[in-house]
Amino acid sequence: MLCKGHRAGFVFSLPLYSSVNIFVCSKHKVFSTKRVSWPRPLICRSCKVFCNKSTNECKTSTDYAEITEQNRKKVLNLYETYGLQSAATYSLSLDRSHVASAVLLNLLVQLCCREGDVVFALKVAEELTKRGQATSFTFREIVRFFIRQRNLSGVQYVWKYCSQAGIEKDVVLYSCYVYCLVGANLIEEAVATLYEFLAKNSLSNQFIPFQSSFDWLIRKLVRERSDIRGWTLFKELHSKGFRVPVITFNIFLDFFGKRKNRREVEEILYLMESDGVEPDRVTYNTLIKAYGYMRRHDLAEAAFKEQISRFGPQLVGFNTLMNGYCEDKKFVRVFELFAQLKELGLKPDVKTYSTIIKGQISSGENPNTVMCWYRQMKDESIMPDMKLAYSVLTFCTRKLCIEGVCLVLNDIKNIQSPLDAAIVQYFIDNFRNIPEAYEIREILSRHPHLMDEKAQKEFEEWRD
């Protein structure tokens, strides 16, 4: 049996053990309807209710926490035993002045979301808002529920409601909202939201823990859109304590490396060191590639040696370093690195040969040299990928190397990727008046599946 008394807006619920409780309660004027303002309700152990009378028997902090925890456990027990309705009935029965009211209603929001009843959770959140007890924490679980359901409209509704109700949105709510916007590819709105977050004066000197949604937005801007705003946002967030994993630094290194911006590359390396972020294998490969773009082979070699000292010989590192030298047409060093990786027991892969062959094609080497490397790759049982096959095919066609064309066409059969009409038309334009081109026509006649439908029509006209 519960007894409820009102005092200064507070509602008290206490068990009636005996008539002594009623006497003690009246002694402390529990039933007085006069509204008086207290800084904090205290718990009087003698009458087991909240009162403003400070006596030796009253405790402030410990009992305040205890009564809240007892009510929280009671709601959870009601939920587990009788279900959500019973827990909701008890939580909503408490007046807003009750010390545990806000805690229990926030707990009720979480339980509603756990049960999938987000409509009732929103009603409870609205009740908390009317009572002036709603915070950003109230709406976190609702937003997470909508995220799990991939319901962007629901998240936007909560966001708009919080703005209209004047509820201060915290870091977590901003992070969840940005996450939804990025997932829906609403990048501009996500950027605007993040700038709104940065403009908050209350966050000027606050440490912001790592937030994956902010990091995701930055990566999307830099890697997929090549948007410099990703770097600008990162620096603003970094000044407030924002930290990112090594993968984000690698994306920045690649972004500025392609643009040959050495100053930004050095700044990224400095930030990594100051943040205590250890470079990984990808960091060194990206750094070698960046210095290769800049034609700073001395710095690329230094990064390459440091990678070997940390992680041992890496085939990817060799491929990346050779690619930089190939673009600069320094094939002597390329062949030295190729011999070195074999001496270290590393086995070249299709990327290794692709780097060398494409480098020689772009430098205008003799077709015999190119095909020598191509055959060496085949001798090591390494099949070309489609990009390499197309590069060699077009190169041999341009150089009128029929033997090379036939060799690559036979390899394309195993790649199972049909030739498009453009490459067949390229054959026709280059081999139309060359008698030796009958070998190419025979291969395509025996294997029509090497061509798509449009290419087959082009070939039929050529053959006839």
C-alpha positions in Angstrom: 0.0 0.0 0.0 1.4 3.4 -0.9 0.8 6.7 0.7 1.2 9.9 -1.4 1.7 13.3 0.1 2.3 16.6 -1.7 4.8 19.2 -0.5 6.1 22.0 -2.7 5.4 20.1 -5.8 7.1 16.9 -4.7 5.2 13.6 -4.6 6.2 11.0 -2.0 5.5 7.3 -2.2 6.2 5.4 1.0 5.0 2.1 2.5 2.8 2.4 5.6 4.5 0.2 8.1 2.4 1.5 11.0 0.5 4.5 12.3 3.8 5.9 13.6 4.8 6.7 10.0 1.7 9.0 9.7 2.5 10.7 12.9 6.1 11.3 12.0 5.1 12.5 8.5 2.7 15.0 10.0 5.4 16.1 12.4 7.5 17.1 9.5 4.5 18.8 7.8 4.6 16.4 4.8 1.0 17.1 3.9 1.5 20.9 3.8 0.3 22.4 0.6 2.5 25.5 0.9 5.0 25.6 -1.9 8.5 26.5 -0.8 11.7 26.4 -2.9 14.5 24.1 -1.7 17.8 23.7 -3.4 17.6 19.9 -3.2 15.2 17.5 -1.6 16.7 15.6 1.3 15.9 12.1 2.6 14.9 11.8 6.2 15.7 8.3 7.4 13.4 8.6 10.4 10.2 9.0 8.2 11.7 7.4 5.0 10.5 10.3 2.9 12.0 13.4 1.3 11.9 16.5 3.5 13.6 19.8 3.8 14.2 19.6 7.5 17.9 19.2 8.0 18.5 17.0 11.0 21.3 14.8 12.2 19.4 11.8 10.8 19.2 13.3 7.2 21.6 12.3 4.5 22.0 14.2 1.2 24.2 12.6 -1.4 24.2 8.9 -0.5 20.5 8.5 0.2 19.6 10.6 -2.9 21.5 8.1 -5.0 20.0 5.1 -3.1 16.4 6.1 -3.6 17.0 6.7 -7.3 18.7 3.4 -7.7 15.9 1.6 -5.7 13.2 3.1 -8.0 15.3 2.2 -11.1 15.6 -1.4 -9.9 11.9 -1.5 -9.2 11.0 -0.4 -12.7 13.3 -3.0 -14.2 11.8 -5.7 -12.0 8.3 -4.7 -13.0 9.4 -4.8 -16.7 11.0 -8.2 -16.4 8.1 -9.7 -14.4 5.0 -8.0 -15.7 6.1 -6.3 -18.9 6.4 -2.8 -20.3 2.9 -1.7 -19.4 3.5 -2.3 -15.7 6.8 -0.5 -15.7 5.2 2.4 -17.6 2.3 2.7 -15.2 4.7 3.0 -12.2 7.1 5.4 -13.9 4.3 7.8 -15.1 2.6 7.7 -11.7 5.5 9.8 -10.2 5.1 13.5 -10.1 7.7 15.5 -12.0 9.0 16.8 -8.6 10.0 13.3 -7.5 13.7 13.0 -7.4 13.7 9.8 -9.5 11.0 10.9 -12.0 13.4 12.0 -14.8 15.6 8.9 -14.4 12.7 6.5 -14.6 11.1 8.2 -17.6 14.4 8.1 -19.4 14.7 4.5 -18.5 11.2 3.9 -19.8 12.2 5.5 -23.2 15.0 2.9 -23.4 12.7 0.1 -22.6 10.1 1.2 -25.2 12.8 1.3 -27.8 14.0 -2.2 -26.7 10.4 -3.5 -27.2 10.2 -1.7 -30.6 7.4 0.7 -29.5 9.0 3.9 -30.6 5.6 5.7 -30.8 5.2 5.3 -27.0 8.9 6.2 -26.5 8.2 9.5 -28.3 5.2 10.2 -26.1 7.3 9.6 -23.0 10.0 11.9 -24.4 7.3 14.6 -25.1 6.1 14.2 -21.5 9.7 14.8 -20.2 9.9 17.8 -22.4 6.7 19.3 -21.0 8.0 18.7 -17.5 11.2 20.5 -18.4 13.3 17.3 -17.7 14.2 16.3 -21.2 17.8 16.3 -22.3 19.7 15.1 -25.3 20.2 11.9 -23.5 16.4 11.3 -23.6 16.4 11.1 -27.4 19.6 9.1 -27.9 17.9 5.7 -27.8 15.1 6.8 -30.1 17.6 8.1 -32.6 19.6 4.8 -32.4 16.3 2.9 -32.9 15.6 4.8 -36.1 19.2 4.3 -37.3 18.8 0.5 -36.8 15.6 0.7 -38.8 17.4 2.8 -41.5 14.7 5.4 -41.0 16.2 8.8 -41.9 12.8 10.5 -41.6 12.5 9.4 -38.0 15.9 10.8 -37.2 15.1 14.1 -38.9 11.9 14.3 -37.0 13.7 13.9 -33.6 16.4 16.4 -34.7 13.7 19.0 -35.7 11.8 18.4 -32.5 14.9 18.9 -30.3 15.6 22.2 -32.1 12.1 23.5 -31.7 11.9 22.5 -28.1 15.2 24.2 -27.3 16.9 20.9 -26.2 20.6 21.2 -26.2 22.0 18.6 -28.5 25.1 16.8 -27.3 28.1 15.3 -29.1 26.4 11.9 -29.4 23.2 13.3 -31.0 25.3 15.3 -33.5 27.3 12.2 -34.2 24.2 10.0 -34.8 22.6 12.7 -37.1 25.8 13.1 -39.2 26.0 9.3 -39.5 22.5 9.1 -40.9 23.1 12.0 -43.4 26.4 10.5 -44.6 24.7 7.1 -45.0 21.9 8.7 -47.1 24.6 10.5 -49.1 23.4 13.9 -48.0 26.9 15.2 -47.7 26.2 18.9 -47.9 23.7 18.7 -45.1 26.1 16.6 -43.0 28.9 19.2 -43.5 26.5 22.0 -42.5 25.5 20.0 -39.4 29.2 19.5 -38.5 30.0 23.2 -38.9 27.0 24.0 -36.6 28.5 21.6 -34.1 31.9 23.3 -34.3 30.3 26.8 -33.9 29.0 25.9 -30.4 30.7 28.1 -27.9 30.2 25.5 -25.1 32.5 23.2 -27.1 35.3 25.6 -27.7 37.8 23.9 -25.4 36.1 20.6 -24.8 37.8 17.3 -25.6 35.9 15.4 -28.2 36.4 11.7 -28.1 36.8 9.8 -31.4 33.5 9.8 -33.3 33.3 7.4 -36.2 30.5 9.3 -38.0 32.6 12.5 -38.2 35.5 10.5 -39.4 33.3 8.8 -42.0 32.2 12.2 -43.3 35.8 13.4 -43.6 36.8 10.2 -45.4 33.9 10.5 -47.8 34.8 14.1 -48.6 38.4 13.4 -49.2 38.5 9.9 -50.8 35.3 9.9 -52.8 34.8 13.6 -53.6 38.4 14.9 -53.5 37.0 17.8 -51.4 39.5 19.9 -49.5 36.8 20.6 -46.9 37.5 17.2 -45.4 41.0 18.4 -44.4 39.6 21.8 -43.2 37.0 20.1 -41.0 39.6 17.7 -39.7 41.9 20.5 -38.6 39.1 22.3 -36.8 38.0 19.1 -35.0 41.6 18.2 -34.2 42.1 21.6 -32.4 39.2 20.5 -30.1 40.7 17.2 -29.3 39.2 15.1 -32.1 41.3 12.0 -32.9 41.2 9.7 -35.9 42.7 6.2 -36.6 45.7 5.6 -38.8 43.4 4.8 -41.8 42.2 8.4 -42.0 45.8 9.7 -42.0 46.6 7.3 -44.8 43.7 8.8 -46.9 45.0 12.3 -46.3 48.5 11.2 -47.3 47.1 9.7 -50.6 45.0 12.8 -51.2 47.9 15.3 -50.9 50.4 13.0 -52.4 48.5 12.9 -55.7 48.4 16.7 -55.6 52.2 16.8 -54.9 51.6 18.9 -51.8 54.7 18.1 -49.8 53.9 20.6 -47.0 50.6 19.0 -46.2 52.2 15.5 -46.3 54.8 16.6 -43.7 52.1 18.2 -41.6 50.2 14.9 -41.6 53.3 13.0 -40.5 53.8 15.6 -37.7 50.2 15.2 -36.5 50.5 11.4 -36.5 53.6 11.7 -34.3 52.0 14.2 -31.9 48.8 12.1 -31.6 50.8 9.0 -30.9 49.4 7.2 -34.0 51.8 4.5 -35.2 52.2 4.2 -39.0 51.2 0.9 -40.5 52.2 -0.9 -43.7 49.7 1.1 -45.7 51.1 4.4 -44.3 54.5 3.6 -45.7 53.2 2.4 -49.0 51.1 5.6 -49.4 54.1 7.7 -48.4 56.3 6.0 -50.9 53.7 6.6 -53.6 53.3 10.3 -52.6 57.0 10.9 -52.8 57.0 9.1 -56.2 54.4 11.5 -57.5 56.6 14.4 -56.4 59.7 12.8 -58.0 61.4 12.8 -54.6 62.9 9.4 -54.9 65.4 10.0 -52.1 62.5 10.5 -49.6 60.7 7.5 -51.1 63.8 5.3 -50.6 64.0 6.5 -47.0 60.4 5.6 -46.3 61.0 2.2 -48.1 64.0 1.4 -45.9 62.1 2.4 -42.7 59.2 0.1 -43.8 61.6 -2.8 -44.2 63.2 -2.1 -40.8 59.7 -2.1 -39.1 57.8 -4.8 -41.0 60.4 -6.7 -43.1 60.5 -6.9 -46.9 57.0 -6.1 -48.3 56.1 -6.9 -51.9 53.6 -4.0 -52.0 56.4 -1.7 -51.0 58.6 -2.9 -53.8 55.8 -2.5 -56.3 55.0 1.0 -55.1 58.6 2.1 -55.2 59.1 0.6 -58.7 56.0 2.4 -59.9 57.5 5.8 -59.0 60.7 5.0 -60.9 58.7 3.7 -63.9 56.7 7.0 -64.1 60.0 8.8 -64.1 61.4 6.3 -66.7 64.3 5.3 -64.5 64.2 1.6 -65.5 67.7 0.8 -64.3 66.6 1.2 -60.7 63.4 -0.7 -61.5 65.3 -3.7 -62.7 67.6 -3.5 -59.6 64.6 -3.6 -57.3 63.1 -6.5 -59.3 66.2 -8.5 -58.8 66.4 -7.5 -55.1 62.9 -8.7 -54.3 63.6 -12.1 -55.8 66.8 -12.3 -53.8 64.8 -11.7 -50.6 62.5 -14.6 -51.5 59.5 -12.5 -52.5 57.5 -13.8 -55.5 56.4 -11.2 -58.0 52.7 -10.9 -58.6 50.6 -9.5 -61.4 50.9 -6.0 -59.9 54.7 -6.3 -60.1 54.7 -7.2 -63.8 51.9 -4.8 -64.6 53.9 -1.9 -63.1 57.0 -2.8 -65.2 55.1 -3.5 -68.5 52.9 -0.5 -68.3 55.9 1.7 -67.5 57.6 0.4 -70.6 54.5 0.9 -72.7 54.2 4.5 -71.5 57.9 5.2 -72.3 57.5 3.9 -75.9 59.7 0.8 -75.5 60.1 -1.7 -78.4 57.2 -4.3 -78.5 59.7 -7.1 -78.3 60.9 -5.8 -74.8 57.3 -5.5 -73.6 56.4 -9.0 -74.8 59.6 -10.4 -73.3 58.3 -9.3 -69.8 54.8 -10.5 -70.7 56.1 -14.0 -71.5 58.2 -14.0 -68.4 55.1 -13.3 -66.4 53.3 -16.2 -68.2 56.3 -18.5 -67.5 55.8 -17.9 -63.8 52.2 -19.0 -64.2 50.9 -15.5 -63.5 47.8 -14.6 -65.4 47.3 -10.9 -66.5 44.3 -9.0 -65.2 41.9 -7.3 -67.6 43.6 -3.9 -67.3 47.0 -5.3 -68.2 45.6 -7.4 -71.0 43.9 -4.3 -72.5 47.0 -2.2 -72.2 49.2 -4.8 -73.9 46.5 -5.5 -76.5 46.1 -1.9 -77.6 49.9 -1.4 -77.5 50.5 -4.4 -79.8 47.7 -3.3 -82.1 49.2 0.2 -82.3 52.7 -1.2 -83.0 51.2 -3.8 -85.5 52.6 -6.7 -83.4 50.3 -9.5 -84.5 52.1 -12.1 -82.4 51.5 -10.1 -79.3 47.8 -9.6 -80.1 47.3 -13.3 -80.6 49.0 -14.1 -77.4 46.9 -11.7 -75.4 43.7 -12.8 -77.1 44.3 -16.4 -76.0 44.8 -15.2 -72.4 41.6 -13.2 -72.5 39.7 -16.4 -73.0 40.7 -17.4 -69.4 39.8 -14.0 -68.0 36.2 -14.4 -69.0 35.7 -10.7 -69.8 34.4 -10.0 -73.3 36.0 -7.4 -75.6 33.9 -4.3 -76.3 33.2 -2.9 -79.7 35.8 -0.2 -79.3 38.7 -2.6 -79.2 37.4 -4.6 -82.1 37.0 -1.4 -84.1 40.6 -0.6 -83.2 41.7 -4.0 -84.7 39.8 -3.2 -87.9 41.3 0.3 -88.3 44.9 -1.0 -87.8 44.8 -4.5 -89.4 42.3 -3.9 -92.3 44.9 -4.1 -95.1 47.5 -6.4 -93.4 47.3 -10.0 -94.7 48.9 -11.5 -91.6 45.9 -10.3 -89.6 44.1 -13.5 -90.6 45.4 -15.1 -87.4 43.5 -12.6 -85.3 40.3 -13.1 -87.3 40.6 -16.9 -86.8 41.0 -16.6 -83.1 37.9 -14.4 -82.9 36.0 -16.7 -85.2 36.7 -19.7 -83.0 35.9 -17.8 -79.8 33.0 -15.4 -80.5 32.3 -15.3 -76.7 35.3 -13.1 -76.4 33.2 -10.3 -77.8 30.1 -8.6 -76.7 27.1 -8.3 -78.9 28.0 -5.0 -80.5 31.6 -6.2 -81.0 30.4 -9.3 -82.8 28.5 -7.2 -85.3 31.6 -5.1 -86.0 33.7 -8.3 -86.4 31.2 -9.8 -88.9 31.5 -6.8 -91.1 35.3 -7.0 -90.9 35.5 -10.7 -91.7 33.1 -10.4 -94.6 
